[in-house]
Amino acid sequence: MIPVLTVAGSDSSGGAGIQADLKTFAALGTYGMSCICALTAQNTKGVTMVVNTPVDMVKAQLEAVFDDIPPRAVKTGMLSSAPIVETVADFLSSHGKVPLVVDPVMVATSGAVLLEEEAIQSYKERLIPLSTLITPNIPEAEVLSGLSIQNEEDMKKAALALMDLGPSAVLVKGGHSVEDARDILYDGREFHVFSGRRISTENTHGTGCTLSSAIAASMARGLSLTEAVGEAKKYMEGAIRRAAVDSVGHGHGPVHHFWFYGENWGHME
């Protein structure tokens, strides 16, 4: 089995956060482990309560996992406070180098704010410099870079600006674009454009968590960064397409993490 670790928050409705990450890891043939950094009371309609995990418990979870089952890749999601970001960064910086995918979760699909203001600076100074890849959507890339993003050229400028924070690569996700679902990857040498078909649906809960987890799982399985992003993009498009016709909840429903299960198992074309 190929162990992969998610360091994120729990979503009680199962569509995002730790639950989405673990589903994605399983769907892509890896063994998922978790460090829960927050509990959220939420469903497809919104977030009603958030309780952060004590930093001692965050560290204890990380120590327990790495002591017994060192992951081949790590992804981070909702780290809502500066002390939590710093605790995670301190631990990962002292425990070897494995692929680290940082999804800088700031706002839920429902619009709920999931990141305290002071944590943004901790992301910039402590966690992002450790990352193999950061995966901001357009609003997150605007906050982190200080730039306005209106088109593909702006996405590239933001990616270059974000490289100054120290990651090895940047993926600016275009799902919030009015044009299409195109994503831009800058690997430190060149840009790679991943085109996507915009699917008309409100069932997009957990898309960011799912994509970053799919990239981490693919890298744990030995794919290169560019290959991992490409595979994750295909997986994500299928998950949204299936959710558009097979939904749950009364708000922004989750994507379908096991969309290719059954007769289509293992085929993501």
C-alpha positions in Angstrom: 0.0 0.0 0.0 1.1 3.6 -0.7 0.5 5.8 2.3 -0.5 9.4 1.8 -1.3 12.0 4.6 -3.8 14.8 4.7 -3.4 17.6 7.2 -6.7 19.5 7.2 -10.1 20.1 8.7 -13.0 17.7 9.1 -16.2 18.3 7.1 -19.2 16.8 8.9 -21.1 16.4 5.6 -18.3 14.4 4.0 -17.9 16.5 0.9 -14.8 18.5 1.6 -11.8 18.5 4.0 -10.4 15.3 5.5 -13.4 13.2 4.3 -12.9 14.3 0.6 -9.2 13.8 0.9 -9.5 10.2 2.2 -12.1 9.4 -0.5 -9.8 10.7 -3.2 -6.8 8.8 -1.8 -8.9 5.6 -1.8 -10.3 6.2 -5.3 -6.8 6.6 -6.7 -5.4 3.4 -5.1 -3.5 4.8 -2.1 -3.7 4.4 1.7 -5.1 7.6 3.3 -4.1 8.9 6.7 -5.1 12.1 8.5 -4.2 14.8 10.9 -7.3 16.7 11.8 -6.6 20.4 12.5 -10.2 21.6 12.9 -13.7 20.3 13.4 -16.4 22.0 11.4 -20.2 21.7 11.6 -21.3 22.1 8.0 -23.4 20.7 5.2 -23.9 21.6 1.5 -25.7 24.8 2.6 -22.9 26.3 4.8 -20.6 26.2 7.8 -22.2 26.8 11.2 -19.3 26.2 13.6 -15.6 25.7 13.6 -13.4 24.5 16.5 -9.6 24.4 16.0 -7.7 21.4 17.2 -5.2 22.2 20.0 -1.7 22.5 18.6 -0.4 19.8 20.9 -2.9 17.4 19.4 -2.0 18.5 15.9 1.7 17.7 16.6 0.8 14.4 18.4 -1.2 13.2 15.3 1.8 14.0 13.0 4.2 12.3 15.3 2.1 9.2 15.5 1.8 8.9 11.7 5.4 9.5 10.9 6.7 7.3 13.7 4.9 4.2 12.2 3.8 4.8 8.6 5.8 7.6 7.0 3.8 9.0 4.1 5.1 9.1 0.5 3.3 12.4 0.0 1.5 15.0 2.2 -1.2 17.5 1.4 -2.4 20.3 3.6 -5.9 21.8 3.5 -7.7 23.9 6.1 -5.2 25.2 8.6 -7.2 28.0 10.0 -4.9 29.6 12.6 -1.3 30.9 12.6 -0.3 28.6 15.5 -1.6 25.5 13.6 0.2 26.6 10.3 3.4 27.1 12.3 3.1 23.8 14.1 2.6 21.9 10.8 5.4 23.7 9.1 7.8 23.1 12.0 7.1 19.4 12.0 7.3 18.9 8.2 10.5 20.9 7.9 12.2 18.5 10.3 10.9 15.2 9.0 12.5 14.7 5.6 11.5 15.7 2.1 8.4 14.1 0.5 6.1 15.8 -2.0 4.1 18.4 -0.2 1.0 19.8 -1.9 -0.3 22.9 -0.1 -3.9 23.9 -0.8 -4.3 27.3 0.9 -7.9 27.0 1.9 -9.4 30.4 2.7 -13.1 30.3 1.9 -15.6 27.4 1.6 -17.7 26.9 -1.6 -20.6 28.2 0.5 -18.7 31.5 1.2 -17.8 30.8 4.8 -14.3 32.2 5.8 -12.1 29.3 6.9 -8.7 31.1 7.5 -7.9 33.7 10.1 -6.3 36.8 8.8 -3.0 36.4 10.7 -2.6 32.8 9.4 -2.1 34.2 5.8 1.4 35.6 6.8 2.2 32.3 8.4 1.3 30.5 5.2 3.6 32.8 3.2 6.6 32.7 5.6 6.5 29.2 7.0 4.5 26.6 5.0 4.6 27.7 1.3 8.4 27.7 1.2 8.3 24.0 2.1 5.9 23.0 -0.6 6.4 21.0 -3.8 3.3 22.6 -5.2 0.7 25.2 -4.0 -2.8 25.0 -5.6 -4.6 28.3 -5.0 -7.8 29.1 -6.9 -8.1 32.6 -8.4 -9.4 34.4 -5.2 -6.7 32.7 -3.1 -4.0 33.6 -5.7 -5.2 37.2 -5.6 -4.9 37.3 -1.8 -1.5 35.7 -1.7 0.0 37.6 -4.6 -1.7 40.9 -4.2 -2.6 40.9 -7.9 -6.0 41.2 -9.7 -6.7 38.2 -12.0 -9.0 38.7 -14.9 -7.6 36.4 -17.6 -5.0 33.7 -18.4 -2.1 36.2 -18.7 -3.0 37.5 -15.2 -2.9 33.9 -13.9 0.6 33.5 -15.2 1.7 36.8 -13.6 0.2 35.6 -10.3 2.0 32.2 -10.6 5.3 34.0 -11.1 4.7 36.3 -8.1 3.8 33.3 -5.9 7.0 31.6 -6.8 8.8 34.4 -4.9 7.3 32.9 -1.7 9.5 29.8 -2.2 7.4 26.9 -3.5 8.9 24.6 -6.1 5.8 25.0 -8.3 2.5 26.9 -8.5 -0.9 25.7 -9.9 -3.4 28.6 -10.3 -6.8 27.0 -10.7 -9.2 28.6 -13.2 -12.5 27.2 -11.9 -13.5 30.7 -10.8 -12.7 32.2 -14.3 -15.6 33.4 -16.4 -13.9 32.0 -19.5 -13.3 28.3 -18.8 -11.9 25.8 -16.3 -8.3 26.2 -17.5 -5.5 25.7 -14.9 -2.0 27.1 -15.2 1.0 25.3 -13.8 4.4 26.9 -13.5 7.1 24.4 -12.6 9.9 26.9 -12.1 11.0 26.6 -15.8 7.9 26.8 -18.0 4.1 27.1 -18.0 1.8 24.2 -18.6 -1.8 24.8 -19.5 -4.4 22.2 -18.6 -7.6 22.9 -20.4 -10.9 21.9 -18.9 -14.5 21.8 -19.9 -16.8 24.1 -17.7 -19.7 22.0 -16.4 -22.9 23.7 -15.5 -23.6 22.6 -11.9 -23.7 23.9 -8.3 -22.3 20.6 -7.1 -18.8 21.7 -6.6 -18.3 21.3 -2.8 -14.8 20.0 -2.1 -13.3 20.6 -5.5 -10.1 22.2 -4.2 -9.6 19.6 -1.6 -10.2 16.8 -4.1 -7.9 18.1 -6.8 -5.0 18.7 -4.4 -5.5 15.3 -2.9 -5.5 13.7 -6.3 -2.2 15.4 -7.2 -0.6 14.2 -3.9 -1.8 10.6 -4.4 -0.6 10.6 -8.0 2.9 11.9 -6.9 3.0 9.3 -4.2 2.4 6.7 -6.9 5.5 7.9 -8.7 4.1 10.3 -11.3 6.0 13.5 -12.2 4.4 16.8 -11.1 3.1 17.5 -14.6 1.7 14.0 -15.0 0.1 14.1 -11.6 -1.6 17.4 -12.3 -2.9 16.0 -15.6 -4.3 12.9 -14.0 -5.8 14.8 -11.2 -7.5 17.2 -13.7 -9.1 14.3 -15.5 -10.2 12.7 -12.3 -11.7 16.0 -11.1 -13.6 16.7 -14.3 -15.2 13.2 -14.1 -16.1 13.8 -10.4 -17.8 17.1 -11.2 -19.6 15.7 -14.3 -21.0 12.8 -12.4 -22.1 15.0 -9.5 -24.0 17.2 -11.9 -26.5 14.3 -12.4 -26.1 12.4 -9.2 -26.3 14.9 -6.3 -26.9 14.9 -2.5 -27.9 17.8 -0.3 -29.9 21.0 -0.8 -27.0 23.4 -1.5 -23.6 23.1 -3.2 -23.4 19.4 -3.4 -20.2 17.4 -3.2 -18.3 16.0 -6.2 -18.6 12.3 -6.9 -15.3 10.8 -5.7 -16.0 7.3 -7.0 -17.5 8.3 -10.3 -15.6 5.6 -12.2 -16.4 2.8 -9.9 -18.0 -0.3 -11.4 -17.8 -0.9 -15.1 -15.6 2.1 -15.6 -13.2 1.2 -12.7 -9.7 2.3 -13.5 -10.7 4.2 -16.7 -10.7 8.0 -16.4 -10.9 8.9 -20.1 
